Amino acid sequence: MIKYLKKYSLFFILAPLFMLGEVSMDLLQPRLMAAIVDDGVLGLSNGGVGDLSLVIYTGVRMVGLVLFGCFCGVMSGVFANLCSQNYGNDIRKDAFRKVMSFSFEQTDRFSTGSLITRVTNDITQVQNLVSQCIRGFVRTFLLFAGGILCMLTLDLSFGVVVASALPLILICVIFFIGKANPKFTVLQERLDRLNNVMQENVSGARVVKAYVKEEYEKNRFKTANDELVGTQLDVLLLFSYMTPIMNIILNVSVVAVIKIGAVQVGEGSVTPGNVMAAITYISQILNAVMRMTMIFQMVSRGVASGRRIKEVLDCEPSIAGGSFDGETTVKGKVEFRDVSFSYPGMGGDKVIDHMDLTIYPGETFGILGATGCGKSTMVNLIPRFYEVTDGQVLVDDVNVKDYTLGALRDKVAVALQKSEIFSTSIRENIAWGNPDADDERIRQAAGVAQALEFIDGKEEGLDTQVTQGGHSLSGGQKQRVAISRAILKNAEILIFDDTTSALDLKTEAKLYEALKREYAGTTKIIIAQRIASVKDADRIAVLENGHIAALGSHEELLENSEIYRDIYDSQLKR
């Protein structure tokens, strides 16, 4: 994902350069303090007589350098954040764009909760990684390397302390980072599961309450949360063990510098100011190493998150569009040629099995059958929500695989039993079908869908705001809004997948009558559980175990199909 940094290479370069200025000022301070102590206070270069003017002059210089270092630090932070935030913004948009191109199969494979985590938390971790690499890592490395160099220029014997402490610190860092690194991937997976539980309970709140399953779901959330916290605690405990060990090494090193310095001051080979400077440098060196361990922790988590984001970015859509987006002479024709379909992970069990069927332009075609017989699967193959396992699906005599996805799906409008309603106005929910439609066309589509009655009954009419998930509307109202949206699209093929299940028979009859009158040239495919919903269709297919068991008009099926007669008798015969 380095390519995303190219746009922000200037920020990527400026942030470390300004950090170099800040660290340089930090490394100069101990030297200046040594001069104040040795010459300004103790007067070692002036026969033991202190020099107040030197103290004031050097102090003013130190203040000036601190202010300059502060400016450099602020600018480094500004450029680091500009780089990391824009970097994360670009990745997040590309990741979301990729998710939008996924087929249903790919979305199911990742899971909704995992995709949410990857597009939010994982990208935040990668942003932090970039920020730390160009700011925190640069600062700690420069303090570490610069501190050693400055310390050795004071006296080579101080280098012995550093040489003794560093191997111990490196062993400590390698051990704890090695232990913690695998846990970061597990941590993000635990977060996936928590998000899944949360998402399911928010969207299914009514079902949870209706079945009085609050306690059960609380326990399920508690389990997922406990697992997340447990993994997080494992990581934090590892680093909580590391911190005191590093502090011990740091403090022992400071004591060693004081001891060596005291001996050398007594011998006259080192000044007290240089000992003070050495103590400051050793503290800077070892603190830099300690900060580096925390950066390594963030790097480990960022790398784990980066791998998860890369899985999304590198995942090519399993359903790729073709190249055809031209006009066809036929409008609204659907044909299944020896079509078979199996859902991934079902072990080859066929939901649709060698189906042959032609639906003609302008025809009203009903599909009837028991739950699980393949009705919804069948119509999902038309707009290529799923890919056929064998055979061909043709729309307007062109294989659906040859169309661009946009061109194919422009020909099809779908309204589902579970109506997806967005938290915006009723007008905007309907206008999803055609964003350029004016109010007259929106009202006309709503009128056909029998939705105007309840819309005009609301105080704000089309401008009525809908709550998240459409919970402020009844089931029948949501379905009519979804039907209005599909009608407004004015597509060649209109698919109702059990879309009228929440409507009463009278409203449903008015809907189909209006559709037949005003959209006679549109091919209408109606999936239903009720014979009353499809009995007026031109033809009806009765599905059984992925096969077409019977095909004909309502009257023909009553005469020739035992299955249809059984359904009819159970639903309508008195």
Backbone torsions as a table, in degrees:
resi	resn	phi	psi	omega
1	MET	NA	14.1	-179.9
2	ILE	-62.6	-28.6	-176.3
3	LYS	-58.4	-26.0	-179.3
4	TYR	-70.2	-16.2	-179.6
5	LEU	-84.4	-15.8	-173.8
6	LYS	-59.8	-38.4	-179.5
7	LYS	-62.7	-25.9	-173.4
8	TYR	-115.3	31.0	-177.2
9	SER	-62.7	-33.2	178.9
10	LEU	-62.8	-48.0	177.6
11	PHE	-62.0	-38.0	-178.6
12	PHE	-63.6	-30.3	180.0
13	ILE	-86.8	-42.4	-175.9
14	LEU	-66.2	-37.3	-178.4
15	ALA	-58.9	-49.1	177.1
16	PRO	-66.3	-33.8	-179.7
17	LEU	-64.4	-44.2	176.9
18	PHE	-67.4	-33.1	176.6
19	MET	-65.7	-35.4	175.4
20	LEU	-59.4	-40.3	177.1
21	GLY	-63.9	-42.2	-179.7
22	GLU	-64.6	-45.4	-178.3
23	VAL	-66.4	-37.6	178.4
24	SER	-58.8	-41.4	178.2
25	MET	-64.6	-39.4	178.6
26	ASP	-63.4	-37.5	-177.9
27	LEU	-75.9	-22.6	178.6
28	LEU	-77.4	-27.9	-173.2
29	GLN	-58.1	-47.8	-179.1
30	PRO	-60.2	-36.5	177.5
31	ARG	-61.7	-45.3	-179.7
32	LEU	-67.3	-36.6	177.5
33	MET	-65.7	-37.2	177.2
34	ALA	-61.2	-39.5	178.8
35	ALA	-65.1	-40.1	178.4
36	ILE	-61.9	-45.8	-177.4
37	VAL	-67.6	-49.8	-173.2
38	ASP	-72.2	-45.6	-173.7
39	ASP	-102.1	-37.8	-176.6
40	GLY	-78.1	-36.8	-176.9
41	VAL	-100.1	-56.5	-176.5
42	LEU	-80.8	-21.5	178.8
43	GLY	61.9	39.7	-177.4
44	LEU	-62.9	-28.7	180.0
45	SER	-93.9	4.3	-176.4
46	ASN	-134.7	36.9	176.3
47	GLY	66.5	29.7	176.7
48	GLY	84.6	8.5	179.6
49	VAL	-101.5	122.3	-179.0
50	GLY	-69.5	163.3	-177.2
51	ASP	-130.5	99.8	-177.6
52	LEU	-64.0	-37.1	-179.4
53	SER	-63.2	-35.9	177.8
54	LEU	-66.3	-40.8	178.6
55	VAL	-60.6	-46.1	-178.5
56	ILE	-66.1	-46.0	-178.3
57	TYR	-61.9	-47.1	-179.0
58	THR	-67.6	-37.3	177.8
59	GLY	-62.1	-41.9	178.1
60	VAL	-63.5	-41.7	177.2
61	ARG	-59.3	-43.1	-179.6
62	MET	-61.8	-42.5	178.6
63	VAL	-62.7	-43.7	179.1
64	GLY	-61.1	-42.9	179.7
65	LEU	-67.2	-36.3	177.2
66	VAL	-62.6	-43.9	179.5
67	LEU	-63.3	-40.8	178.4
68	PHE	-65.0	-41.8	178.0
69	GLY	-62.8	-37.9	177.4
70	CYS	-62.4	-44.1	178.2
71	PHE	-60.7	-45.1	179.5
72	CYS	-62.2	-40.5	179.8
73	GLY	-64.0	-41.7	178.9
74	VAL	-63.6	-46.3	-179.1
75	MET	-64.8	-37.7	176.6
76	SER	-61.3	-43.3	178.6
77	GLY	-63.8	-40.0	-180.0
78	VAL	-61.8	-49.1	-177.2
79	PHE	-70.5	-35.0	177.6
80	ALA	-64.2	-41.4	179.4
81	ASN	-71.2	-38.3	175.8
82	LEU	-59.3	-41.6	-179.6
83	CYS	-68.3	-52.6	-173.9
84	SER	-68.9	-40.0	-177.9
85	GLN	-69.6	-42.2	176.9
86	ASN	-67.5	-37.2	175.7
87	TYR	-59.6	-49.2	178.9
88	GLY	-64.4	-37.2	178.8
89	ASN	-61.4	-44.4	179.8
90	ASP	-65.6	-43.3	180.0
91	ILE	-65.3	-41.2	-178.3
92	ARG	-62.5	-42.2	179.6
93	LYS	-66.8	-40.8	179.0
94	ASP	-68.1	-38.5	178.2
95	ALA	-64.2	-42.6	178.3
96	PHE	-65.0	-40.7	178.2
97	ARG	-61.2	-39.8	178.1
98	LYS	-65.5	-43.4	179.2
99	VAL	-60.2	-38.9	179.4
100	MET	-64.9	-22.0	-179.8
101	SER	-90.5	-6.2	-177.9
102	PHE	-68.4	148.0	170.5
103	SER	-76.9	167.6	177.1
104	PHE	-57.3	-37.4	-178.8
105	GLU	-61.1	-43.4	-178.8
106	GLN	-69.6	-39.3	177.4
107	THR	-62.0	-42.0	178.8
108	ASP	-63.8	-37.3	-177.2
109	ARG	-66.6	-42.2	179.6
110	PHE	-74.5	-37.6	-172.1
111	SER	83.1	146.9	-177.2
112	THR	-62.0	-45.4	-178.8
113	GLY	-60.4	-41.2	180.0
114	SER	-65.7	-40.7	179.3
115	LEU	-65.4	-37.9	176.7
116	ILE	-62.4	-45.2	-179.8
117	THR	-61.9	-42.8	-176.6
118	ARG	-66.9	-38.8	-177.0
119	VAL	-80.3	-17.5	-179.3
120	THR	-109.9	-79.9	-172.6
121	ASN	-62.9	-44.2	-177.5
122	ASP	-63.8	-40.5	179.6
123	ILE	-69.0	-34.1	174.6
124	THR	-61.6	-41.6	178.1
125	GLN	-62.1	-39.7	179.8
126	VAL	-70.0	-37.6	174.4
127	GLN	-57.9	-46.5	179.9
128	ASN	-62.4	-36.6	178.5
129	LEU	-61.6	-46.4	-179.9
130	VAL	-63.0	-44.5	179.9
131	SER	-60.5	-43.5	-179.2
132	GLN	-68.9	-35.8	-178.4
133	CYS	-66.5	-39.4	-175.7
134	ILE	-92.8	-5.6	179.0
135	ARG	-127.9	-63.3	-177.0
136	GLY	-64.5	-45.3	-178.6
137	PHE	-64.9	-42.8	179.6
138	VAL	-62.1	-42.9	-179.6
139	ARG	-62.3	-48.9	-177.0
140	THR	-66.2	-38.7	179.9
141	PHE	-66.3	-44.2	-179.4
142	LEU	-66.0	-39.6	176.4
143	LEU	-63.5	-40.8	-179.3
144	PHE	-64.7	-55.2	-177.3
145	ALA	-68.0	-45.0	-179.7
146	GLY	-65.4	-37.8	178.5
147	GLY	-63.4	-42.1	178.1
148	ILE	-62.9	-46.4	-179.6
149	LEU	-60.6	-47.3	-179.5
150	CYS	-64.6	-37.1	-178.6
151	MET	-67.6	-39.9	179.8
152	LEU	-68.9	-28.6	177.9
153	THR	-71.6	-21.5	176.3
154	LEU	-73.2	-49.5	-180.0
155	ASP	-169.6	131.0	-177.1
156	LEU	-63.8	-27.4	-178.3
157	SER	-64.8	-25.3	176.5
158	PHE	-67.2	-24.7	178.5
159	GLY	-65.0	-23.5	178.6
160	VAL	-62.8	-38.8	179.9
161	VAL	-63.2	-46.3	179.5
162	VAL	-62.6	-44.5	-178.9
163	ALA	-62.3	-30.8	179.3
164	SER	-80.2	-35.6	-174.9
165	ALA	-79.4	-35.8	-173.2
166	LEU	-60.9	-46.0	179.3
167	PRO	-58.0	-39.2	179.4
168	LEU	-63.3	-41.4	-179.6
169	ILE	-66.8	-44.0	-179.4
170	LEU	-62.0	-40.9	177.6
171	ILE	-61.6	-43.5	-180.0
172	CYS	-62.4	-45.3	-178.7
173	VAL	-64.2	-49.4	-177.6
174	ILE	-60.0	-41.6	-178.0
175	PHE	-63.6	-51.0	-173.9
176	PHE	-73.3	-37.9	177.6
177	ILE	-66.2	-40.7	177.9
178	GLY	-60.4	-37.9	178.4
179	LYS	-71.1	-37.6	-173.3
180	ALA	-83.3	-29.2	-171.4
181	ASN	-53.7	-49.1	-178.7
182	PRO	-64.7	-21.2	-175.6
183	LYS	-75.0	-19.1	-177.6
184	PHE	-70.2	-37.9	176.1
185	THR	-64.2	-42.2	177.7
186	VAL	-62.2	-38.5	-179.3
187	LEU	-60.5	-44.6	-179.9
188	GLN	-68.3	-34.0	176.7
189	GLU	-66.6	-38.4	175.9
190	ARG	-63.3	-37.5	177.8
191	LEU	-66.4	-36.8	174.3
192	ASP	-55.2	-49.6	-176.0
193	ARG	-63.8	-41.1	178.6
194	LEU	-61.6	-43.7	179.1
195	ASN	-65.1	-35.9	177.4
196	ASN	-61.8	-47.0	-179.8
197	VAL	-62.3	-43.6	-179.5
198	MET	-63.2	-45.8	-178.2
199	GLN	-63.2	-43.1	180.0
200	GLU	-63.5	-38.9	-176.7
201	ASN	-76.6	-32.8	177.4
202	VAL	-70.1	-45.7	-178.8
203	SER	-73.3	-27.4	-178.8
204	GLY	-108.3	29.3	-175.1
205	ALA	-58.2	-38.5	-177.4
206	ARG	-66.7	-40.0	179.3
207	VAL	-66.5	-42.3	179.3
208	VAL	-58.5	-45.9	-178.8
209	LYS	-70.1	-39.0	-178.1
210	ALA	-62.6	-34.2	-179.2
211	TYR	-98.4	10.0	178.9
212	VAL	49.5	51.2	-177.4
213	LYS	-106.5	20.8	-178.4
214	GLU	-58.5	-44.9	-178.2
215	GLU	-64.5	-41.1	179.0
216	TYR	-61.1	-45.0	-178.9
217	GLU	-71.2	-33.4	175.2
218	LYS	-61.8	-41.5	178.7
219	ASN	-66.8	-38.6	178.6
220	ARG	-65.1	-41.4	176.9
221	PHE	-66.4	-40.5	179.9
222	LYS	-60.6	-41.6	179.7
223	THR	-63.1	-47.0	179.8
224	ALA	-63.7	-40.8	-179.6
225	ASN	-68.8	-40.4	178.6
226	ASP	-62.0	-39.4	178.5
227	GLU	-64.8	-40.9	177.6
228	LEU	-63.7	-48.5	-179.4
229	VAL	-63.7	-39.1	179.4
230	GLY	-60.5	-44.3	179.0
231	THR	-66.9	-41.8	178.5
232	GLN	-62.0	-41.0	178.9
233	LEU	-65.1	-37.1	177.3
234	ASP	-57.8	-43.2	179.9
235	VAL	-66.9	-47.3	-177.0
236	LEU	-65.2	-36.7	178.7
237	LEU	-64.3	-39.6	177.5
238	LEU	-58.1	-46.4	-178.2
239	PHE	-76.0	-23.9	175.2
240	SER	-70.9	-28.0	173.3
241	TYR	-71.6	-36.4	-175.1
242	MET	-69.4	-39.6	-173.9
243	THR	-58.8	-50.9	179.2
244	PRO	-64.3	-33.1	177.7
245	ILE	-63.2	-43.5	178.9
246	MET	-65.3	-38.0	177.7
247	ASN	-63.5	-38.9	177.9
248	ILE	-61.0	-47.0	179.4
249	ILE	-60.6	-42.1	179.6
250	LEU	-60.9	-50.2	-176.8
251	ASN	-67.1	-37.5	176.7
252	VAL	-63.7	-38.8	179.1
253	SER	-64.6	-41.5	177.9
254	VAL	-62.4	-43.3	177.7
255	VAL	-60.2	-40.2	-179.8
256	ALA	-64.6	-40.4	178.9
257	VAL	-65.0	-41.8	179.1
258	ILE	-62.4	-42.5	-179.1
259	LYS	-64.1	-48.9	179.4
260	ILE	-62.9	-42.5	-179.4
261	GLY	-63.2	-40.2	-179.4
262	ALA	-62.0	-42.3	179.5
263	VAL	-63.3	-45.4	-176.2
264	GLN	-72.1	-32.1	175.1
265	VAL	-64.4	-40.6	177.7
266	GLY	-62.6	-33.5	179.8
267	GLU	-82.8	-12.3	179.3
268	GLY	84.8	8.2	-178.0
269	SER	-88.8	-16.2	-179.4
270	VAL	-136.8	144.0	179.4
271	THR	-89.9	156.4	176.6
272	PRO	-58.3	-36.2	179.1
273	GLY	-62.8	-39.6	178.6
274	ASN	-66.6	-35.1	176.6
275	VAL	-64.2	-44.1	177.4
276	MET	-60.5	-43.7	179.1
277	ALA	-61.9	-41.2	-179.4
278	ALA	-63.1	-40.7	178.5
279	ILE	-61.8	-42.5	178.9
280	THR	-63.7	-42.7	-179.1
281	TYR	-65.8	-42.7	-180.0
282	ILE	-64.1	-35.6	176.7
283	SER	-65.4	-42.6	178.1
284	GLN	-63.0	-42.3	-178.5
285	ILE	-62.6	-51.1	-174.9
286	LEU	-74.0	-34.3	174.6
287	ASN	-65.0	-35.8	176.8
288	ALA	-62.1	-41.5	178.8
289	VAL	-64.7	-39.7	178.8
290	MET	-64.9	-41.8	177.4
291	ARG	-65.2	-33.3	178.7
292	MET	-61.5	-35.5	179.6
293	THR	-64.2	-38.4	178.1
294	MET	-69.0	-34.5	175.9
295	ILE	-66.4	-40.4	177.6
296	PHE	-61.1	-36.9	176.6
297	GLN	-61.8	-45.4	179.3
298	MET	-67.1	-37.4	177.9
299	VAL	-63.2	-43.4	179.7
300	SER	-60.3	-44.8	-180.0
301	ARG	-69.2	-39.5	179.0
302	GLY	-64.4	-39.3	178.7
303	VAL	-65.7	-42.1	177.4
304	ALA	-61.5	-42.5	178.0
305	SER	-67.9	-37.4	179.2
306	GLY	-61.1	-39.1	177.5
307	ARG	-62.6	-40.0	-179.3
308	ARG	-68.5	-39.1	177.6
309	ILE	-66.8	-40.2	-179.0
310	LYS	-62.1	-33.9	177.1
311	GLU	-59.7	-38.6	178.6
312	VAL	-71.8	-48.6	-176.6
313	LEU	-65.0	-33.7	-178.3
314	ASP	-86.2	-8.1	-177.0
315	CYS	-78.8	109.5	178.6
316	GLU	-76.9	137.8	178.1
317	PRO	-53.9	130.7	-178.3
318	SER	-70.4	-19.5	176.8
319	ILE	-114.3	104.2	-179.2
320	ALA	-101.3	140.2	-179.5
321	GLY	-74.0	157.9	174.6
322	GLY	-87.1	-153.3	-175.7
323	SER	-115.5	-8.3	-174.2
324	PHE	-83.6	123.8	174.5
325	ASP	-141.0	25.6	-177.9
326	GLY	-88.9	-174.0	179.9
327	GLU	-83.6	148.3	175.9
328	THR	-116.8	150.9	179.7
329	THR	-74.1	-31.4	178.0
330	VAL	-93.2	142.2	-179.1
331	LYS	-128.7	118.0	172.6
332	GLY	92.3	16.4	179.5
333	LYS	-94.7	136.6	177.5
334	VAL	-126.8	133.7	-179.3
335	GLU	-136.8	132.4	173.3
336	PHE	-106.5	121.2	179.7
337	ARG	-114.6	105.2	177.2
338	ASP	48.2	48.2	-173.9
339	VAL	-85.3	131.6	171.0
340	SER	-127.6	149.9	179.7
341	PHE	-149.9	136.8	174.0
342	SER	-131.1	136.1	175.3
343	TYR	-71.9	142.8	178.0
344	PRO	-58.0	138.8	177.6
345	GLY	83.7	6.6	179.9
346	MET	-98.8	9.9	176.1
347	GLY	67.7	27.3	177.1
348	GLY	84.4	1.2	177.4
349	ASP	-65.5	124.7	-174.2
350	LYS	-86.9	124.8	174.3
351	VAL	-82.4	-38.6	172.0
352	ILE	-116.5	132.0	-172.5
353	ASP	-129.3	103.6	175.3
354	HIS	48.9	58.4	-178.0
355	MET	-90.0	133.7	172.1
356	ASP	-122.4	126.1	-176.1
357	LEU	-162.5	141.6	173.2
358	THR	-126.1	128.0	175.5
359	ILE	-110.9	123.4	-169.9
360	TYR	-89.5	156.3	-179.4
361	PRO	-57.3	135.1	178.3
362	GLY	75.9	1.1	-178.3
363	GLU	-79.5	143.6	168.7
364	THR	-97.5	114.6	-171.3
365	PHE	-118.4	122.4	179.2
366	GLY	-98.9	145.5	176.5
367	ILE	-126.3	123.1	-174.8
368	LEU	-128.1	147.5	177.0
369	GLY	168.1	169.0	-179.2
370	ALA	-69.5	161.8	176.6
371	THR	-59.3	132.3	177.3
372	GLY	86.8	7.0	-177.5
373	CYS	-84.0	-7.6	176.3
374	GLY	109.0	13.1	-176.8
375	LYS	-61.9	-55.7	-177.8
376	SER	-66.4	-37.7	178.2
377	THR	-59.5	-42.2	-178.6
378	MET	-57.6	-50.1	-177.3
379	VAL	-74.7	-23.8	176.6
380	ASN	-67.3	-19.2	178.8
381	LEU	-78.4	-20.0	-176.7
382	ILE	-68.3	-51.7	177.2
383	PRO	-86.2	11.0	179.5
384	ARG	61.9	42.2	168.6
385	PHE	-67.4	-31.4	171.1
386	TYR	-130.1	157.3	179.5
387	GLU	-96.7	137.1	178.2
388	VAL	-63.2	147.4	175.9
389	THR	-78.9	-43.6	176.6
390	ASP	-141.0	159.1	176.6
391	GLY	85.6	-165.9	-176.4
392	GLN	-139.0	143.3	168.3
393	VAL	-113.0	128.3	-179.3
394	LEU	-117.8	139.0	172.6
395	VAL	-120.8	122.9	-177.1
396	ASP	55.8	40.7	177.7
397	ASP	66.6	16.4	176.4
398	VAL	-120.4	132.5	177.5
399	ASN	-57.6	132.5	-177.7
400	VAL	-60.4	-23.6	179.4
401	LYS	-71.5	-19.5	-178.4
402	ASP	-84.4	-21.1	179.1
403	TYR	-73.7	150.0	161.1
404	THR	-66.6	149.7	-177.0
405	LEU	-61.0	-37.1	179.1
406	GLY	-64.0	-44.6	-179.0
407	ALA	-65.2	-41.7	179.8
408	LEU	-63.8	-49.1	-174.2
409	ARG	-75.0	-17.2	171.7
410	ASP	-68.9	-23.9	-179.4
411	LYS	-81.9	-12.1	-171.7
412	VAL	-124.7	135.4	171.4
413	ALA	-119.4	134.1	-174.5
414	VAL	-125.1	134.0	171.4
415	ALA	-124.4	126.9	-173.0
416	LEU	-103.2	163.4	177.3
417	GLN	-63.2	-44.5	176.5
418	LYS	-88.9	97.4	-173.3
419	SER	-74.2	126.1	177.2
420	GLU	-87.0	110.9	-179.3
421	ILE	-114.7	135.4	-175.4
422	PHE	-100.3	154.3	-176.6
423	SER	-80.0	72.8	176.5
424	THR	-149.1	-164.8	-178.0
425	SER	-75.8	161.0	176.1
426	ILE	-60.4	-39.1	179.5
427	ARG	-57.5	-49.0	-177.3
428	GLU	-68.6	-33.3	175.9
429	ASN	-61.7	-43.1	179.5
430	ILE	-71.6	-38.7	-176.3
431	ALA	-69.1	-9.1	172.7
432	TRP	-55.0	-32.3	-179.9
433	GLY	-67.8	-25.9	-179.5
434	ASN	-164.1	90.9	-174.2
435	PRO	-58.2	-22.5	-177.0
436	ASP	-89.3	-2.1	-175.8
437	ALA	-69.5	141.7	176.1
438	ASP	-87.5	175.8	-176.3
439	ASP	-60.5	-33.7	-179.2
440	GLU	-62.1	-44.8	179.9
441	ARG	-70.1	-36.0	177.5
442	ILE	-63.0	-44.7	179.9
443	ARG	-67.4	-34.4	179.6
444	GLN	-65.6	-43.0	177.9
445	ALA	-65.4	-42.3	178.2
446	ALA	-64.0	-33.6	178.2
447	GLY	-66.3	-43.8	177.1
448	VAL	-61.3	-38.7	-178.7
449	ALA	-79.1	3.0	-179.7
450	GLN	61.9	32.9	-178.3
451	ALA	-100.0	-17.0	-175.6
452	LEU	-62.2	-31.9	-177.6
453	GLU	-57.3	-49.1	-178.8
454	PHE	-81.0	-28.9	179.5
455	ILE	-66.5	-47.1	-179.7
456	ASP	-69.1	-18.9	177.4
457	GLY	-77.6	-11.7	178.5
458	LYS	-89.4	146.7	-173.9
459	GLU	-57.2	-40.8	-176.7
460	GLU	-99.7	3.0	175.6
461	GLY	57.8	-128.6	-179.4
462	LEU	-64.3	-22.0	-179.3
463	ASP	-85.1	3.7	177.8
464	THR	-60.6	128.5	-180.0
465	GLN	-81.5	137.2	-179.9
466	VAL	-103.4	135.0	179.0
467	THR	-72.6	166.5	-178.3
468	GLN	-56.6	132.0	-179.5
469	GLY	78.0	1.6	179.5
470	GLY	72.9	23.3	-175.4
471	HIS	-68.0	-15.1	177.9
472	SER	-82.7	-3.7	177.2
473	LEU	-112.8	152.1	175.3
474	SER	-75.2	169.6	179.7
475	GLY	-59.6	-44.3	179.3
476	GLY	-65.8	-37.3	178.4
477	GLN	-66.6	-41.5	177.9
478	LYS	-62.1	-43.0	-179.8
479	GLN	-63.3	-38.5	-180.0
480	ARG	-69.7	-34.1	173.9
481	VAL	-64.8	-43.1	179.3
482	ALA	-64.6	-39.1	177.3
483	ILE	-65.4	-40.8	177.1
484	SER	-58.8	-43.3	179.5
485	ARG	-59.9	-45.6	-179.0
486	ALA	-66.2	-41.2	-180.0
487	ILE	-64.5	-42.6	-177.6
488	LEU	-62.0	-26.3	179.9
489	LYS	-62.8	-26.1	176.9
490	ASN	57.3	45.6	-179.4
491	ALA	-83.6	166.5	178.7
492	GLU	-70.5	-33.3	-174.7
493	ILE	-123.2	125.4	-179.2
494	LEU	-114.4	120.7	-177.2
495	ILE	-112.6	121.9	173.9
496	PHE	-109.6	107.3	-179.4
497	ASP	-95.0	85.4	-178.2
498	ASP	54.4	38.1	-171.9
499	THR	-75.8	-19.2	-175.6
500	THR	-104.6	17.3	-175.8
501	SER	-62.1	-27.2	-178.5
502	ALA	-95.1	3.3	-179.8
503	LEU	-95.1	147.1	173.9
504	ASP	-73.6	161.4	-173.7
505	LEU	-62.4	-34.6	-179.5
506	LYS	-66.2	-47.3	179.1
507	THR	-64.3	-40.9	178.8
508	GLU	-61.1	-43.6	179.8
509	ALA	-62.1	-42.0	178.1
510	LYS	-62.9	-39.4	179.3
511	LEU	-60.0	-52.2	-176.2
512	TYR	-68.1	-32.2	176.2
513	GLU	-64.9	-43.3	178.9
514	ALA	-66.7	-39.2	178.3
515	LEU	-62.6	-45.5	-179.0
516	LYS	-63.0	-36.4	-177.3
517	ARG	-76.0	-44.8	-171.0
518	GLU	-98.7	-15.9	-179.2
519	TYR	-131.3	50.1	-176.3
520	ALA	-63.3	-32.5	-177.6
521	GLY	-83.5	-6.0	-179.2
522	THR	-86.3	134.6	174.7
523	THR	-75.4	125.1	-176.2
524	LYS	-117.7	120.1	178.5
525	ILE	-110.6	118.3	-173.6
526	ILE	-117.8	115.6	173.7
527	ILE	-95.6	132.9	-177.0
528	ALA	-150.9	159.0	171.6
529	GLN	-97.2	-21.6	-175.4
530	ARG	-102.0	132.7	175.7
531	ILE	-61.3	-34.3	179.9
532	ALA	-57.9	-26.7	-178.2
533	SER	-77.4	-23.6	-172.2
534	VAL	-122.7	-4.6	-171.6
535	LYS	-63.1	-23.7	179.4
536	ASP	-92.1	4.1	179.3
537	ALA	-68.5	155.7	177.9
538	ASP	-62.2	-43.8	175.3
539	ARG	-141.0	155.2	179.8
540	ILE	-131.1	131.8	173.7
541	ALA	-104.4	130.6	176.1
542	VAL	-101.9	116.0	-178.2
543	LEU	-95.0	142.3	175.8
544	GLU	-146.6	114.6	178.1
545	ASN	53.3	44.9	176.0
546	GLY	80.2	2.3	178.3
547	HIS	-114.3	155.6	170.9
548	ILE	-86.0	105.9	-177.6
549	ALA	-79.4	-28.2	179.9
550	ALA	-157.7	150.6	-177.9
551	LEU	-148.1	129.6	178.5
552	GLY	164.4	-173.8	176.1
553	SER	-77.1	170.5	179.3
554	HIS	-55.2	-46.9	-178.6
555	GLU	-65.8	-41.3	179.9
556	GLU	-64.0	-39.7	-178.9
557	LEU	-70.6	-37.8	176.1
558	LEU	-60.0	-32.8	-177.2
559	GLU	-83.5	-35.9	-168.7
560	ASN	-111.8	-15.5	-173.4
561	SER	-114.2	116.4	178.4
562	GLU	-66.6	-38.8	179.9
563	ILE	-61.2	-46.0	-179.2
564	TYR	-64.0	-40.7	179.1
565	ARG	-63.2	-38.6	178.6
566	ASP	-62.9	-42.8	179.0
567	ILE	-65.4	-43.1	179.8
568	TYR	-60.3	-47.7	-178.5
569	ASP	-62.1	-38.8	-177.2
570	SER	-72.8	-25.2	-175.0
571	GLN	-102.2	-39.2	-168.7
572	LEU	-118.2	-25.7	-175.8
573	LYS	-74.1	134.6	179.6
574	ARG	-103.2	NA	NA
